[in-house]
Amino acid sequence: MSVGVLILFAVVGAVICAKARVAAGAVVFSLVALVLFVATPAGQGLPDAVSSFLSTVDHSTTPALNHEREASAGSGAVG
């Protein structure tokens, strides 16, 4: 059985569990599908892409967050 068919069955299982309102089952099936996808050649770049995206978000938001902390510490503005 190919990995693609296993991923399809995992996604279908997650949908069935979600429609039956079994959240734990849907989460487990979704995690299985994600692990199977990352194991394929098409999904091997996914962890690096997620890491790069989160790093970019972190680098872009850190100056804004630090600036807010300095401004709230007492900028001398009356307002």
Secondary structure, DSSP 8 states (H G I E B T S, - for coil): --HHHHHHHHHHHHHHHHHTT-HHHHHHHHHHHHHHHHHSTTTTTHHHHHHHHHHHHHHHHHHHHHHHHHHHTT-----
